[in-house]
Structure formats: structure tokens, C-alpha cells
């Protein structure tokens, strides 16, 4: 990526409070994103698998080294060790930003094991371990009932969380309330919270994806353009609630499918985690970096979606779901499955390095 400092994406970061992160922990991509003004980065099983495949020749010797130094380690052990190493190395690129602004930005998110989405204790234990790996972290936990429980405890313990697998206003509010409870407990005991920087990810594009699946399955006909606005409507409502109530958690938008998922949030005191390719598209576009965060989604679109999609009503209404329903929401189930499948793919790559098929000439 060349031409740092040019384009509407960069203009957004220098003219207002809206920030963006690189939606990857690839060092090459993150370095380029920082030139454009990125102040953070992220990882999950899908992202780490992509990095490993793109940079395989770099990481293959490390995987072999990890395996040789730990002769009884399983494929899973080596997979997590590799994920940690990739993430820690990427976090170093963001450390100067982190130090410069007292921890508000410059963070690299690392995701807990998706298999623990029902186990608050396991999520919290792994998050506390991850918190020791590098200082400029956000620890990602799913916005399931167990995840919400773990988020409160971790916020009390001084961990900056990043709620993920989140698509709805009820989830976003539950996350913010859990963080507030944890931080208030911490403050009452005289412990510092000034360096904490919690965020709640709303996967705007994945809500759109889910409604399109529902429409296809049920034969629902609606204006196709409406289905590009569902995630935007949810994220804007969640942002407004956060601002009105003074929650200390910030909204972080993710899962890009169209330019609305960026342009409609410009001007908000929030972050966006944008994939490398979308960064290039946005910065090469003629879209103006204008404040749109307070522009409402067309009420006609809202009413059309609410009328035909009960899941959109549940996603938009703060009381549309309780925490026990979060993990059963369609977009949640699809995303959990996607993360689990990505993790299985990652382990398969690790397995191929550890065992090294003799027919491939690796012996």
C-alpha cells in the first residue's frame, strides 16, 4: 500500500474521532494500515489461518521448532503457541501508539478459544493468561451468556475486553453493562481503571448475511437494498444508547460487505476493524469522509425489515433477547461454526507441518 496520508479513510482519522483498526495480525498488512492511520489490529482463528497460509515459509520453521522443543505437545498446543507468537509479534508494531496515548489505542486483539463459548470460567482463565503475553492487548470473548459473565469478571480484574460474535443491540447493551459492573467493583476497591480500553464489536455485515440466508430459506421478497442496511441500523442504535448512558465501552464495527459499513459511521467516537483490501478500496474511492453517524437509517427501510424479519426486530430492540438466547441467534450460530471450522483448518495446517507426509518429499 503506497501513498500514506491520502484518501478518505485517512482523512476520516485526522478530521474527527473515528478510528480504524486493521482486520488482521499480518505484520505486512498492519504496517501498511498504520501508515494510513490505523490504531489497532485484531486476530481470530480465521485471521491467523490466513496469515499462516500467506506467510507459510516464514512460520513453518517456527512450527517445527515449537514441536521439537515440546515433544509431547499436541497439534492444538502447537496451534495455540503459533497463534500467540503471530499475535505477539504484530502487537509490537502497535506498541508506540499504545504508549503515546496511555493505552486508549494501539492494541492488538487476541481471541479466546471458541470452544469455550458456554464456559465462563474457561474463557476467563484463558483471557487472564493472554493478558500476560503483551501489554497492549484487548482480549476477545464471545457475547454469549457465558461470555458476558466472563467479561464482567475480567473487567473487575483490569483486563481490557473486546466482545465479539456480537450482532445485536441486546448483546451490545449486555456487554456494556457487564463492563460497567466489573469496572465499578474494581473502582470501589481502589483499583485503577484509567488504562483500560474495552470495546464491543458489532459484526454488521454478518447480520446482513444472516437475514439474506433467512430470506432465501423462507422465500421472502423485499427490496434487496434494504438488506444492506440491517447491520448499520443496529450499530447506530447501539452507538446512540452507549452515548446517552455514558458507557465506557466503545463500539467497534466489523465484517465489511459494502461501503455503508464504513461511511455511515464516520464522525462517531468509535473504531472500525477494516480488512486490508477494503482499506484500499475505501481510500481509492470518491466517497467523502463526511460525518454521517447521526444520520438515521431511512424509516421506510427499518419498517420494511421489521415487518418481514422477526430476527431483525430482535436485533434492533434492546429487549429483543435475553442473554440466554444470544448463543441461539442465527448469526451467532453461523459465526461460532465458522470460527470452529477455521480453527480446524488451522490445526490441519499445523498437523501437516508436524507429521510431514513422506510422500511429499519432506523426509
KALINJO-V246334 format. One record per residue. RES is the residue in one letter. OMEGA is omega in whole degrees, -180 to 180 (* if undefined). NEAR is the number of other C-alpha atoms within 8 Angstrom. Layout:
res=RES omega=OMEGA near=NEAR
res=RES omega=OMEGA near=NEAR
//
This chain:
res=X omega=-175 near=5
res=X omega=178 near=4
res=X omega=-179 near=5
res=X omega=177 near=7
res=X omega=-178 near=9
res=X omega=172 near=10
res=X omega=-175 near=10
res=X omega=179 near=14
res=X omega=177 near=12
res=X omega=180 near=12
res=X omega=178 near=11
res=X omega=-174 near=14
res=X omega=-177 near=12
res=X omega=-177 near=7
res=X omega=-178 near=6
res=X omega=-175 near=8
res=X omega=-176 near=10
res=X omega=-179 near=14
res=X omega=172 near=13
res=X omega=176 near=13
res=X omega=172 near=14
res=X omega=-177 near=17
res=X omega=178 near=12
res=X omega=173 near=14
res=X omega=173 near=17
res=X omega=-178 near=9
res=X omega=-180 near=9
res=X omega=-180 near=6
res=X omega=-179 near=11
res=X omega=178 near=14
res=X omega=179 near=9
res=X omega=180 near=10
res=X omega=179 near=13
res=X omega=177 near=9
res=X omega=179 near=9
res=X omega=179 near=11
res=X omega=179 near=11
res=X omega=-178 near=12
res=X omega=179 near=14
res=X omega=178 near=12
res=X omega=-176 near=17
res=X omega=178 near=13
res=X omega=170 near=15
res=X omega=-177 near=9
res=X omega=179 near=12
res=X omega=-178 near=10
res=X omega=-179 near=11
res=X omega=177 near=14
res=X omega=178 near=12
res=X omega=179 near=8
res=X omega=-178 near=12
res=X omega=-180 near=9
res=X omega=180 near=7
res=X omega=-175 near=6
res=X omega=-171 near=8
res=X omega=-177 near=9
res=X omega=177 near=6
res=X omega=-172 near=7
res=X omega=-180 near=9
res=X omega=178 near=9
res=X omega=179 near=8
res=X omega=180 near=9
res=X omega=178 near=13
res=X omega=179 near=10
res=X omega=179 near=8
res=X omega=-178 near=10
res=X omega=-179 near=11
res=X omega=180 near=7
res=X omega=-178 near=6
res=X omega=-170 near=7
res=X omega=179 near=6
res=X omega=-179 near=4
res=X omega=177 near=9
res=X omega=174 near=6
res=X omega=180 near=10
res=X omega=178 near=8
res=X omega=-178 near=8
res=X omega=178 near=13
res=X omega=-179 near=11
res=X omega=177 near=8
res=X omega=179 near=9
res=X omega=178 near=10
res=X omega=179 near=9
res=X omega=-177 near=9
res=X omega=179 near=8
res=X omega=-178 near=11
res=X omega=-180 near=12
res=X omega=180 near=10
res=X omega=179 near=9
res=X omega=-178 near=13
res=X omega=-179 near=14
res=X omega=180 near=7
res=X omega=-177 near=10
res=X omega=-175 near=14
res=X omega=179 near=11
res=X omega=178 near=8
res=X omega=179 near=10
res=X omega=-178 near=14
res=X omega=-175 near=9
res=X omega=-175 near=7
res=X omega=172 near=8
res=X omega=174 near=8
res=X omega=180 near=13
res=X omega=-180 near=9
res=X omega=179 near=11
res=X omega=-176 near=15
res=X omega=177 near=15
res=X omega=-178 near=16
res=X omega=175 near=12
res=X omega=-170 near=13
res=X omega=176 near=10
res=X omega=-176 near=11
res=X omega=-179 near=8
res=X omega=-179 near=9
res=X omega=-178 near=6
res=X omega=-172 near=10
res=X omega=178 near=13
res=X omega=-171 near=9
res=X omega=-177 near=9
res=X omega=-178 near=12
res=X omega=-180 near=7
res=X omega=178 near=8
res=X omega=-178 near=15
res=X omega=-179 near=12
res=X omega=180 near=8
res=X omega=179 near=10
res=X omega=179 near=12
res=X omega=175 near=10
res=X omega=179 near=8
res=X omega=-179 near=10
res=X omega=179 near=11
res=X omega=-172 near=7
res=X omega=180 near=8
res=X omega=-171 near=9
res=X omega=-173 near=6
res=X omega=-177 near=12
res=X omega=156 near=12
res=X omega=-179 near=14
res=X omega=-175 near=15
res=X omega=177 near=13
res=X omega=-178 near=15
res=X omega=179 near=12
res=X omega=170 near=15
res=X omega=179 near=13
res=X omega=179 near=12
res=X omega=179 near=11
res=X omega=178 near=15
res=X omega=178 near=13
res=X omega=180 near=10
res=X omega=180 near=12
res=X omega=178 near=16
res=X omega=-178 near=14
res=X omega=-179 near=10
res=X omega=177 near=15
res=X omega=174 near=15
res=X omega=-179 near=14
res=X omega=176 near=8
res=X omega=-180 near=11
res=X omega=175 near=12
res=X omega=-174 near=13
res=X omega=171 near=15
res=X omega=178 near=13
res=X omega=-180 near=14
res=X omega=-174 near=12
res=X omega=-174 near=14
res=X omega=-172 near=14
res=X omega=-166 near=16
res=X omega=175 near=12
res=X omega=178 near=14
res=X omega=178 near=14
res=X omega=-178 near=12
res=X omega=179 near=13
res=X omega=179 near=12
res=X omega=178 near=10
res=X omega=-178 near=13
res=X omega=179 near=13
res=X omega=178 near=9
res=X omega=178 near=12
res=X omega=180 near=15
res=X omega=179 near=12
res=X omega=-179 near=10
res=X omega=-179 near=15
res=X omega=178 near=13
res=X omega=175 near=9
res=X omega=-180 near=9
res=X omega=-180 near=15
res=X omega=180 near=10
res=X omega=178 near=7
res=X omega=175 near=6
res=X omega=-179 near=6
res=X omega=-174 near=7
res=X omega=174 near=8
res=X omega=-171 near=9
res=X omega=-178 near=4
res=X omega=-179 near=8
res=X omega=-177 near=10
res=X omega=-178 near=12
res=X omega=176 near=12
res=X omega=175 near=12
res=X omega=179 near=16
res=X omega=169 near=13
res=X omega=-177 near=15
res=X omega=-170 near=14
res=X omega=-178 near=17
res=X omega=-179 near=13
res=X omega=172 near=12
res=X omega=175 near=12
res=X omega=180 near=13
res=X omega=-176 near=9
res=X omega=180 near=10
res=X omega=176 near=12
res=X omega=176 near=9
res=X omega=179 near=8
res=X omega=-180 near=9
res=X omega=-180 near=10
res=X omega=-178 near=8
res=X omega=-174 near=7
res=X omega=179 near=6
res=X omega=-179 near=6
res=X omega=177 near=9
res=X omega=175 near=5
res=X omega=176 near=6
res=X omega=-175 near=6
res=X omega=178 near=6
res=X omega=-180 near=6
res=X omega=-174 near=11
res=X omega=174 near=11
res=X omega=-173 near=12
res=X omega=-175 near=12
res=X omega=180 near=14
res=X omega=178 near=15
res=X omega=-179 near=13
res=X omega=180 near=12
res=X omega=-177 near=14
res=X omega=178 near=14
res=X omega=178 near=12
res=X omega=178 near=10
res=X omega=180 near=12
res=X omega=-180 near=9
res=X omega=179 near=8
res=X omega=179 near=9
res=X omega=-178 near=13
res=X omega=-179 near=8
res=X omega=-175 near=6
res=X omega=177 near=6
res=X omega=177 near=6
res=X omega=-179 near=10
res=X omega=174 near=8
res=X omega=176 near=11
res=X omega=175 near=13
res=X omega=175 near=13
res=X omega=-178 near=12
res=X omega=-176 near=13
res=X omega=175 near=13
res=X omega=-173 near=10
res=X omega=178 near=12
res=X omega=179 near=6
res=X omega=-174 near=7
res=X omega=176 near=8
res=X omega=-177 near=10
res=X omega=171 near=15
res=X omega=-169 near=10
res=X omega=-177 near=11
res=X omega=-179 near=11
res=X omega=179 near=13
res=X omega=-178 near=13
res=X omega=180 near=12
res=X omega=175 near=10
res=X omega=-175 near=8
res=X omega=175 near=10
res=X omega=174 near=12
res=X omega=178 near=12
res=X omega=-167 near=14
res=X omega=176 near=13
res=X omega=-177 near=10
res=X omega=-178 near=11
res=X omega=177 near=6
res=X omega=176 near=9
res=X omega=-179 near=11
res=X omega=179 near=9
res=X omega=-178 near=8
res=X omega=-177 near=12
res=X omega=177 near=11
res=X omega=-175 near=8
res=X omega=175 near=8
res=X omega=178 near=5
res=X omega=-178 near=7
res=X omega=180 near=5
res=X omega=-177 near=10
res=X omega=179 near=8
res=X omega=180 near=10
res=X omega=-173 near=10
res=X omega=-178 near=11
res=X omega=176 near=6
res=X omega=-178 near=6
res=X omega=171 near=8
res=X omega=-179 near=9
res=X omega=180 near=6
res=X omega=178 near=7
res=X omega=178 near=6
res=X omega=180 near=10
res=X omega=-177 near=11
res=X omega=178 near=8
res=X omega=179 near=10
res=X omega=180 near=13
res=X omega=-177 near=10
res=X omega=-172 near=7
res=X omega=-175 near=7
res=X omega=177 near=9
res=X omega=180 near=8
res=X omega=174 near=7
res=X omega=177 near=11
res=X omega=179 near=11
res=X omega=-178 near=12
res=X omega=-175 near=14
res=X omega=-177 near=13
res=X omega=180 near=9
res=X omega=-180 near=10
res=X omega=-177 near=7
res=X omega=179 near=10
res=X omega=168 near=11
res=X omega=-172 near=8
res=X omega=179 near=9
res=X omega=-180 near=8
res=X omega=-173 near=9
res=X omega=-174 near=13
res=X omega=-180 near=10
res=X omega=178 near=7
res=X omega=-173 near=8
res=X omega=-179 near=7
res=X omega=178 near=11
res=X omega=-179 near=13
res=X omega=180 near=10
res=X omega=-177 near=8
res=X omega=176 near=10
res=X omega=178 near=10
res=X omega=-180 near=8
res=X omega=179 near=8
res=X omega=179 near=12
res=X omega=178 near=11
res=X omega=178 near=8
res=X omega=178 near=11
res=X omega=178 near=11
res=X omega=177 near=8
res=X omega=179 near=9
res=X omega=179 near=12
res=X omega=178 near=11
res=X omega=176 near=8
res=X omega=179 near=8
res=X omega=-180 near=12
res=X omega=-180 near=10
res=X omega=178 near=9
res=X omega=-176 near=10
res=X omega=-176 near=10
res=X omega=175 near=6
res=X omega=-179 near=10
res=X omega=-178 near=9
res=X omega=179 near=7
res=X omega=179 near=5
res=X omega=178 near=6
res=X omega=-177 near=6
res=X omega=-179 near=7
res=X omega=* near=5
//
